[in-house]
Amino acid sequence: MPKTSHSRLALSSKNKLKVRNVGFLWDLGDPLPKSRSKSKITIRVGIPEDRRRLRKIVVEAYLPEWSWWVRKIGGKERARADLMSYVNEFLRDDKKRIFVAEDSATIIGFCGAAKYDRGTGTIGYGVAVLPGFRKRGIGSMLLLAALGWLKKSGVRFVTLEEETFSFVKQDSPAVFLYKSLGGRIISDQIFSLVQV
């Protein structure tokens, strides 16, 4: 029996995942919270020599939450190339920084920050930490380092360079992190992803 347009519509709506696209703003005129992490992780400014080590973790640090994006862009190697173009830009531009989290000599997470004219800045591509190191306060340490650098650079208002995603009925770990460190939601839109 041939499928009707109604059954195709029903099939396509079953395969859609509803998510939120969420934008944030930080007002650095407000005091930054102190890190509560007791972690022995080192946070420092990334240097060009970190490229090779960042390349190894750049995709994995966003998984599993961003698995849909990795599939959409064409797989891990395309995602790695896309993310490394961002990392390389942030490593060579004087108005941008990559902050890295290290456990011994292993990079386990990163966060980008960029300052612009008129006292504005962005957190580039959010905060990424390898799954085995999450829930230890490392993301907070990275974000606070980035916000602290921006504040010392004279930046007053900071947004996310790219909005983050969240679930419709529950905040994602990134949304929870950003809210916990003073981020205010400035945009929140629901959209559907077709699951393959």
C-alpha positions as CSV (number, residue, x, y, z in Angstrom):
1,M,0.0,0.0,0.0
2,P,1.5,3.4,-1.0
3,K,2.3,5.9,1.8
4,T,0.0,8.9,1.9
5,S,1.3,12.4,2.6
6,H,-0.4,12.1,6.0
7,S,1.7,9.1,7.0
8,R,4.9,10.7,5.8
9,L,4.0,13.8,7.9
10,A,3.4,11.5,10.9
11,L,6.7,9.8,10.3
12,S,8.7,13.0,10.0
13,S,7.1,14.6,13.1
14,K,8.1,11.4,15.1
15,N,11.7,11.9,14.1
16,K,11.9,15.5,15.3
17,L,13.6,16.5,18.5
18,K,12.5,19.8,19.9
19,V,15.3,21.9,21.4
20,R,15.9,25.5,22.5
21,N,18.4,27.9,21.0
22,V,19.5,30.1,24.0
23,G,21.5,33.3,24.0
24,F,23.1,34.8,27.1
25,L,24.4,38.1,28.4
26,W,26.8,38.8,31.2
27,D,27.1,42.3,32.7
28,L,30.7,42.6,34.0
29,G,29.8,45.7,35.9
30,D,28.5,43.1,38.4
31,P,31.1,41.3,40.6
32,L,32.1,37.9,39.2
33,P,31.4,35.0,41.5
34,K,34.3,33.1,43.0
35,S,35.1,29.6,41.9
36,R,33.9,27.1,44.4
37,S,35.9,24.3,42.8
38,K,38.4,22.5,44.9
39,S,39.9,20.9,41.7
40,K,43.6,20.8,41.3
41,I,43.2,21.6,37.6
42,T,45.3,24.4,36.1
43,I,43.6,27.0,34.0
44,R,45.9,29.1,31.7
45,V,45.9,31.0,28.4
46,G,46.4,28.7,25.5
47,I,49.4,29.2,23.2
48,P,50.0,28.2,19.6
49,E,52.0,25.1,20.7
50,D,48.7,23.8,22.2
51,R,47.1,23.3,18.8
52,R,48.0,19.6,18.5
53,R,46.7,18.8,21.9
54,L,43.5,20.8,21.4
55,R,43.0,19.1,18.0
56,K,42.8,15.8,19.9
57,I,40.0,16.8,22.2
58,V,38.1,19.6,20.3
59,V,35.2,17.5,19.2
60,E,35.1,15.0,22.1
61,A,34.8,17.8,24.6
62,Y,31.4,18.8,23.1
63,L,30.0,15.3,23.1
64,P,27.5,13.7,23.7
65,E,25.4,16.9,23.9
66,W,26.4,18.2,20.5
67,S,26.3,14.8,18.7
68,W,23.5,16.1,16.5
69,W,25.7,18.9,15.2
70,V,28.6,16.6,14.5
71,R,26.2,14.4,12.4
72,K,24.7,17.5,10.7
73,I,28.1,18.9,9.7
74,G,29.2,15.6,8.2
75,G,31.1,13.7,11.0
76,K,33.9,14.1,13.5
77,E,36.6,15.1,11.1
78,R,34.6,17.9,9.5
79,A,33.5,19.0,13.0
80,R,37.2,18.9,14.1
81,A,38.2,21.1,11.1
82,D,35.4,23.6,11.8
83,L,36.3,23.9,15.4
84,M,40.0,24.0,14.8
85,S,39.5,27.0,12.4
86,Y,37.9,28.8,15.4
87,V,40.7,27.7,17.8
88,N,43.4,28.8,15.4
89,E,41.7,32.2,14.9
90,F,41.6,32.7,18.7
91,L,45.2,31.6,19.2
92,R,46.6,34.2,16.6
93,D,44.4,37.2,17.3
94,D,45.5,39.6,20.1
95,K,41.9,40.5,21.0
96,K,41.0,36.9,21.5
97,R,42.1,34.2,24.0
98,I,41.6,30.4,24.4
99,F,41.7,29.3,28.0
100,V,42.7,25.7,28.6
101,A,42.2,23.4,31.6
102,E,45.0,21.0,32.2
103,D,45.3,17.9,34.4
104,S,49.0,17.3,34.6
105,A,50.1,18.0,31.0
106,T,46.8,16.9,29.4
107,I,44.4,19.5,28.1
108,I,40.9,18.4,29.2
109,G,38.8,21.5,28.4
110,F,38.8,25.0,26.8
111,C,36.9,28.2,26.5
112,G,37.4,31.1,24.1
113,A,36.9,34.8,24.7
114,A,37.0,37.8,22.4
115,K,36.9,41.5,23.1
116,Y,35.5,44.0,20.7
117,D,35.1,47.8,20.5
118,R,32.8,49.8,22.8
119,G,33.2,47.5,25.8
120,T,31.7,44.4,24.4
121,G,33.0,40.8,24.1
122,T,31.9,37.2,23.5
123,I,32.5,33.8,24.8
124,G,33.5,31.9,21.7
125,Y,31.8,28.5,21.2
126,G,31.0,28.2,24.9
127,V,32.8,26.0,27.4
128,A,33.9,22.5,26.5
129,V,35.2,19.9,28.9
130,L,35.9,16.2,28.2
131,P,33.1,14.0,29.6
132,G,35.3,12.2,32.1
133,F,36.2,15.5,33.8
134,R,32.7,17.1,34.0
135,K,30.9,18.0,37.2
136,R,34.1,19.0,39.0
137,G,33.8,22.7,38.5
138,I,36.2,22.9,35.6
139,G,33.7,24.5,33.2
140,S,33.1,27.2,35.9
141,M,36.9,27.7,36.3
142,L,37.3,28.1,32.5
143,L,34.3,30.5,32.1
144,L,35.4,32.6,35.1
145,A,38.9,32.9,33.7
146,A,37.5,34.1,30.3
147,L,35.1,36.5,32.0
148,G,37.8,37.8,34.3
149,W,40.2,38.5,31.3
150,L,37.4,40.3,29.5
151,K,36.6,42.4,32.5
152,K,40.3,43.3,33.1
153,S,40.4,44.3,29.4
154,G,37.6,46.9,29.9
155,V,34.7,44.8,28.6
156,R,31.4,45.5,30.2
157,F,28.9,43.3,28.3
158,V,29.6,39.8,27.1
159,T,27.4,37.5,25.0
160,L,27.8,34.0,23.6
161,E,29.4,34.1,20.1
162,E,27.0,31.3,19.1
163,E,23.8,30.6,21.0
164,T,23.8,27.4,22.9
165,F,21.2,24.7,22.8
166,S,19.1,23.3,25.5
167,F,16.3,20.9,25.9
168,V,12.7,22.1,25.9
169,K,11.7,20.8,29.3
170,Q,15.1,20.8,31.0
171,D,18.2,23.0,30.9
172,S,21.3,21.6,29.3
173,P,24.5,21.5,31.4
174,A,25.7,24.6,29.5
175,V,22.6,26.6,30.3
176,F,22.8,25.6,33.9
177,L,26.5,26.6,34.0
178,Y,25.9,30.0,32.3
179,K,23.0,30.8,34.6
180,S,25.0,29.8,37.7
181,L,27.7,32.3,36.8
182,G,25.5,35.3,36.3
183,G,24.5,34.9,32.7
184,R,21.1,36.3,31.8
185,I,19.0,34.7,29.1
186,I,18.4,37.3,26.3
187,S,16.9,34.9,23.6
188,D,15.2,31.6,23.9
189,Q,13.7,30.0,20.8
190,I,12.3,26.5,20.2
191,F,13.2,24.7,17.0
192,S,13.1,21.1,15.7
193,L,15.9,18.9,14.7
194,V,15.2,16.0,12.4
195,Q,16.8,12.8,14.0
196,V,18.4,10.4,11.6
